[in-house]
Amino acid sequence: MAEFTLELNDDQKQVKEWLHGFAADVIRPAAAEWDEREETPWPVIQEAAKIGIYSLDFYAQQFFDPTGLGIPMVMEELFWGDAGIGLSIVGTGLAAVGVLANGTEEQIGTWIPQMYGDADDVKVAAFCSSEPDAGSDVASMRTRAVYDEAKDEWVLNGTKTWATNGGIANVHVVVAVVDPDIGSKGHASFIVPPNTPGLSQGQKFKKHGIRASHTAEVVLEDVRVPGHCLLGGKEKLDERLARARERAKAGGERVKNAAMATFEASRPAVGAMAVGTARAAYEVALDYAKTRSQFGRPIIDNQGIAFQLADMRTRVDAARLLVWRASWMATTGKPFTSAEGSMSKLYASEAARDVTAQAIQILGGNGYTREYPVERMHRDAAIYTIFEGTSEIQRLVIARTLSGMPIR
Ligand SMILES: Cc1cc2nc3c(=O)[nH]c(=O)nc-3n(C[C@H](O)[C@H](O)[C@H](O)COP(=O)(O)OP(=O)(O)OC[C@H]3O[C@@H](n4cnc5c(N)ncnc54)[C@H](O)[C@@H]3O)c2cc1C
């Protein structure tokens, strides 16, 4: 088991440098354009695919890095380049992790490659859980999956919302209710293969930030998928449902939800995205403060500015430490006894929101315009306290874990 270390090994340093080069030379120069266009930056994804940054192999390598630092390093560098383009590149990973976490070996081997396509024909994937009435409250999900035994098919009906890559994905992973009597324990995940009739894109959202990333509703009308598209398979589902029904009958003993454990492990990755955006804004502000002169001296000569920069950098580094700790814990199988995954996401996302706001302040009027990138970074940063569990939900998870009380 890898010891926790703050030092990247030689391989990791090389990968980091390579990613940073791509972020600086390809992503950053394209960021303003795709933010304005509010469209998926297919040419940038293609460039990433050509050099191996957008590929199953690369993410698998980083995902299974025994130190746990591979994925946070990738996220930080790509999102340092730009958050909207960064999410367009890594958004497929959400769906891939859904299959990796719950699928059989055969499902993993069949579907994950189709999520990425190849350098000549890149594809994306979408993970569809949220619904108009089921955001933080996942148990309120209404999308139904009903088994048609005669045909060995599942029939899906419902509306998903806020799906990253929803409707433009080659493969959609859809979470649906299979037993409405046992809340979130009665949910299961399904693959919806390419071109399946009945799946369509609803509204595409016009957003405040990460505008290069496509976010849309996904409408499911009598979508029929073969039995083998149920992630994990029917036998495993039946066993899990039987156990959950028994527990519910026995008085609803609180059991650790597997989905919650998965979230704890995936939240540091979102924290790392936030670290990337925060670091980018801090660097722009530091450079600006050194070169902008007022009252005959660089503005960084004033403690009022220099101390802000000191605080900003301290928060970026503290956020990274929490993210790396949680990622190492997830990879080495350490139990999250204090909800360390949620802690890292909570702290990093609020740091990104605040650091990007401070960066605007340090750039003054220029910071408020689209001539400089910090305005975009601040709009982008607002997502981190919302998706993959809002800040309030992270605090709830941490408080419940620490206290053992069902805090509401
Ligand atoms: C750009 C973007 C991309 C997304 N991508 C995906 C995706 O790919 N797949 C997917 O499934 N979903 C995705 N989401 C959905 C995202 O995860 C949800 O928006 C998020 O979980 C919050 O749900 P909600 O928007 O319904 O807010 P609500 O749950 O309605 O929350 C509204 C407010 O109430 C607060 N609140 C709610 N319950 C409590 C409570 N018990 N205690 C205290 N405060 C509470 C929340 O913190 C928040 O401040 C995405 C969202 C966005 C905006």
The ligand as a Tripos MOL2 file, in Angstrom:
@<TRIPOS>MOLECULE
LIG
   53    58     1     0     0
SMALL
NO_CHARGES

@<TRIPOS>ATOM
      1 C1        -23.4110   22.6020  -14.8220 C.3       1 LIG1
      2 C2        -23.9920   21.4260  -14.1280 C.ar      1 LIG1
      3 C3        -23.6110   20.1610  -14.4860 C.ar      1 LIG1
      4 C4        -24.1690   19.0570  -13.8490 C.ar      1 LIG1
      5 N1        -23.8400   17.7860  -14.2790 N.ar      1 LIG1
      6 C5        -24.5530   16.7330  -13.8130 C.ar      1 LIG1
      7 C6        -24.4040   15.4420  -14.3910 C.ar      1 LIG1
      8 O1        -23.5800   15.2400  -15.2910 O.2       1 LIG1
      9 N2        -25.1880   14.4280  -13.9500 N.ar      1 LIG1
     10 C7        -26.1120   14.6210  -12.9600 C.ar      1 LIG1
     11 O2        -26.7940   13.6730  -12.6130 O.2       1 LIG1
     12 N3        -26.2820   15.8310  -12.3700 N.ar      1 LIG1
     13 C8        -25.5310   16.8880  -12.7810 C.ar      1 LIG1
     14 N4        -25.7130   18.1290  -12.2280 N.ar      1 LIG1
     15 C9        -26.6980   18.2890  -11.1680 C.3       1 LIG1
     16 C10       -26.1100   18.6840   -9.8340 C.3       1 LIG1
     17 O3        -25.4750   17.6030   -9.2360 O.3       1 LIG1
     18 C11       -27.2590   19.2680   -8.9820 C.3       1 LIG1
     19 O4        -27.5360   20.5580   -9.5020 O.3       1 LIG1
     20 C12       -26.9280   19.3540   -7.5140 C.3       1 LIG1
     21 O5        -26.8890   18.0740   -6.9700 O.3       1 LIG1
     22 C13       -27.9370   20.1900   -6.7250 C.3       1 LIG1
     23 O6        -29.2470   19.8220   -6.9920 O.3       1 LIG1
     24 P1        -30.3390   20.9570   -7.3630 P.3       1 LIG1
     25 O7        -29.7370   21.7970   -8.4400 O.co2     1 LIG1
     26 O8        -31.6180   20.2960   -7.6690 O.co2     1 LIG1
     27 O9        -30.4490   21.8550   -6.0720 O.3       1 LIG1
     28 P2        -31.4340   21.6020   -4.8000 P.3       1 LIG1
     29 O10       -31.2070   20.2260   -4.2970 O.co2     1 LIG1
     30 O11       -32.8060   22.0080   -5.1610 O.co2     1 LIG1
     31 O12       -30.8220   22.6260   -3.7610 O.3       1 LIG1
     32 C14       -31.1490   24.0170   -3.7430 C.3       1 LIG1
     33 C15       -30.4790   24.6470   -2.5300 C.3       1 LIG1
     34 O13       -31.0060   24.0380   -1.3280 O.3       1 LIG1
     35 C16       -29.9550   23.5120   -0.5510 C.3       1 LIG1
     36 N5        -30.3920   22.2910    0.1380 N.ar      1 LIG1
     37 C17       -31.0450   21.2250   -0.3730 C.ar      1 LIG1
     38 N6        -31.2670   20.3040    0.5810 N.ar      1 LIG1
     39 C18       -30.7100   20.7880    1.7220 C.ar      1 LIG1
     40 C19       -30.5860   20.3010    3.0490 C.ar      1 LIG1
     41 N7        -31.0620   19.1030    3.4090 N.pl3     1 LIG1
     42 N8        -29.9660   21.0810    3.9790 N.ar      1 LIG1
     43 C20       -29.4730   22.3130    3.6280 C.ar      1 LIG1
     44 N9        -29.5500   22.8120    2.3820 N.ar      1 LIG1
     45 C21       -30.1640   22.0660    1.4450 C.ar      1 LIG1
     46 C22       -28.8440   23.2000   -1.5530 C.3       1 LIG1
     47 O14       -27.5810   23.1250   -0.9180 O.3       1 LIG1
     48 C23       -28.9660   24.4000   -2.4790 C.3       1 LIG1
     49 O15       -28.3170   25.5050   -1.9280 O.3       1 LIG1
     50 C24       -25.1200   19.2420  -12.8120 C.ar      1 LIG1
     51 C25       -25.4880   20.5370  -12.4460 C.ar      1 LIG1
     52 C26       -24.9520   21.6260  -13.0910 C.ar      1 LIG1
     53 C27       -25.4200   23.0100  -12.6940 C.3       1 LIG1
@<TRIPOS>BOND
     1     1     2 1
     2     2     3 ar
     3     2    52 ar
     4     3     4 ar
     5     4     5 ar
     6     4    50 ar
     7     5     6 ar
     8     6     7 ar
     9     6    13 1
    10     7     8 2
    11     7     9 ar
    12     9    10 ar
    13    10    11 2
    14    10    12 ar
    15    12    13 ar
    16    13    14 ar
    17    14    15 1
    18    14    50 ar
    19    15    16 1
    20    16    17 1
    21    16    18 1
    22    18    19 1
    23    18    20 1
    24    20    21 1
    25    20    22 1
    26    22    23 1
    27    23    24 1
    28    24    25 2
    29    24    26 1
    30    24    27 1
    31    27    28 1
    32    28    29 2
    33    28    30 1
    34    28    31 1
    35    31    32 1
    36    32    33 1
    37    33    34 1
    38    33    48 1
    39    34    35 1
    40    35    36 1
    41    35    46 1
    42    36    37 ar
    43    36    45 ar
    44    37    38 ar
    45    38    39 ar
    46    39    40 ar
    47    39    45 ar
    48    40    41 1
    49    40    42 ar
    50    42    43 ar
    51    43    44 ar
    52    44    45 ar
    53    46    47 1
    54    46    48 1
    55    48    49 1
    56    50    51 ar
    57    51    52 ar
    58    52    53 1
@<TRIPOS>SUBSTRUCTURE
     1 LIG1         1 GROUP 0 **** ****
